[in-house]
Amino acid sequence: MTEETDAKPPTVTPARVVIALCLVAPFVAMLWVGSYAKVDPTFIGIPFFYWYQMVWVLISTALTMVAYKLWQRDQRARKGGASA
């Protein structure tokens, strides 16, 4: 075999960096408690501390879906475009 056919795609790609950021962002947001450990502003009577965390549940779901779709696309590209 020649070097061209043995060449593997790079391990770190822009898509994989975006995937990592999508998965890490919710952890960073929730672990940085000092940024949201407050009462004001309230939203329909709910202190900021609580509604901020609930919003991140929704954001985390969306980011995980984006990461999953990007991962599927990345895997299809690595397998030569075969549909799964």
VEXDOMAR-116374 format. One record per residue (C-alpha): residue number from 1; residue in one letter; chain; x, y, z. Coordinates in steps of 0.5 Angstrom, whole numbers, plus 500, padded with zeros to 3 digits. Layout:
<nodes>
+-----+-----+-------+-----+-----+-----+
|   n | res | chain |   X |   Y |   Z |
+-----+-----+-------+-----+-----+-----+
| NUM |   A |     A |   X |   Y |   Z |
...
+-----+-----+-------+-----+-----+-----+
</nodes>
This chain:
<nodes>
+-----+-----+-------+-----+-----+-----+
|   n | res | chain |   X |   Y |   Z |
+-----+-----+-------+-----+-----+-----+
|   1 |   M |     A | 500 | 500 | 500 |
|   2 |   T |     A | 502 | 507 | 499 |
|   3 |   E |     A | 503 | 513 | 504 |
|   4 |   E |     A | 496 | 516 | 501 |
|   5 |   T |     A | 492 | 510 | 502 |
|   6 |   D |     A | 495 | 509 | 509 |
|   7 |   A |     A | 494 | 516 | 511 |
|   8 |   K |     A | 489 | 517 | 517 |
|   9 |   P |     A | 485 | 523 | 518 |
|  10 |   P |     A | 487 | 528 | 523 |
|  11 |   T |     A | 485 | 526 | 530 |
|  12 |   V |     A | 483 | 534 | 532 |
|  13 |   T |     A | 479 | 537 | 527 |
|  14 |   P |     A | 475 | 543 | 527 |
|  15 |   A |     A | 468 | 539 | 528 |
|  16 |   R |     A | 471 | 535 | 534 |
|  17 |   V |     A | 473 | 542 | 537 |
|  18 |   V |     A | 466 | 545 | 537 |
|  19 |   I |     A | 464 | 538 | 540 |
|  20 |   A |     A | 468 | 539 | 546 |
|  21 |   L |     A | 466 | 546 | 547 |
|  22 |   C |     A | 459 | 544 | 546 |
|  23 |   L |     A | 460 | 539 | 552 |
|  24 |   V |     A | 464 | 543 | 556 |
|  25 |   A |     A | 460 | 549 | 556 |
|  26 |   P |     A | 455 | 547 | 561 |
|  27 |   F |     A | 460 | 544 | 566 |
|  28 |   V |     A | 464 | 551 | 566 |
|  29 |   A |     A | 457 | 555 | 567 |
|  30 |   M |     A | 455 | 551 | 572 |
|  31 |   L |     A | 461 | 550 | 576 |
|  32 |   W |     A | 462 | 557 | 576 |
|  33 |   V |     A | 457 | 558 | 582 |
|  34 |   G |     A | 460 | 565 | 583 |
|  35 |   S |     A | 457 | 568 | 577 |
|  36 |   Y |     A | 450 | 566 | 579 |
|  37 |   A |     A | 449 | 566 | 586 |
|  38 |   K |     A | 445 | 571 | 587 |
|  39 |   V |     A | 437 | 573 | 588 |
|  40 |   D |     A | 436 | 578 | 583 |
|  41 |   P |     A | 434 | 579 | 577 |
|  42 |   T |     A | 428 | 575 | 579 |
|  43 |   F |     A | 423 | 571 | 573 |
|  44 |   I |     A | 416 | 571 | 575 |
|  45 |   G |     A | 418 | 571 | 582 |
|  46 |   I |     A | 423 | 565 | 581 |
|  47 |   P |     A | 430 | 568 | 584 |
|  48 |   F |     A | 436 | 568 | 579 |
|  49 |   F |     A | 440 | 562 | 582 |
|  50 |   Y |     A | 434 | 557 | 580 |
|  51 |   W |     A | 432 | 560 | 574 |
|  52 |   Y |     A | 439 | 560 | 571 |
|  53 |   Q |     A | 440 | 553 | 572 |
|  54 |   M |     A | 434 | 551 | 569 |
|  55 |   V |     A | 435 | 555 | 563 |
|  56 |   W |     A | 442 | 551 | 563 |
|  57 |   V |     A | 438 | 545 | 563 |
|  58 |   L |     A | 435 | 547 | 556 |
|  59 |   I |     A | 441 | 550 | 553 |
|  60 |   S |     A | 445 | 543 | 555 |
|  61 |   T |     A | 440 | 539 | 551 |
|  62 |   A |     A | 441 | 543 | 545 |
|  63 |   L |     A | 448 | 543 | 546 |
|  64 |   T |     A | 449 | 536 | 547 |
|  65 |   M |     A | 444 | 535 | 540 |
|  66 |   V |     A | 449 | 539 | 536 |
|  67 |   A |     A | 455 | 535 | 539 |
|  68 |   Y |     A | 451 | 529 | 537 |
|  69 |   K |     A | 450 | 531 | 530 |
|  70 |   L |     A | 457 | 533 | 529 |
|  71 |   W |     A | 459 | 527 | 531 |
|  72 |   Q |     A | 455 | 523 | 527 |
|  73 |   R |     A | 457 | 527 | 521 |
|  74 |   D |     A | 465 | 526 | 523 |
|  75 |   Q |     A | 464 | 519 | 523 |
|  76 |   R |     A | 461 | 518 | 516 |
|  77 |   A |     A | 466 | 523 | 513 |
|  78 |   R |     A | 471 | 518 | 516 |
|  79 |   K |     A | 468 | 512 | 514 |
|  80 |   G |     A | 468 | 515 | 507 |
|  81 |   G |     A | 461 | 518 | 506 |
|  82 |   A |     A | 457 | 511 | 507 |
|  83 |   S |     A | 451 | 512 | 510 |
|  84 |   A |     A | 449 | 509 | 517 |
+-----+-----+-------+-----+-----+-----+
</nodes>
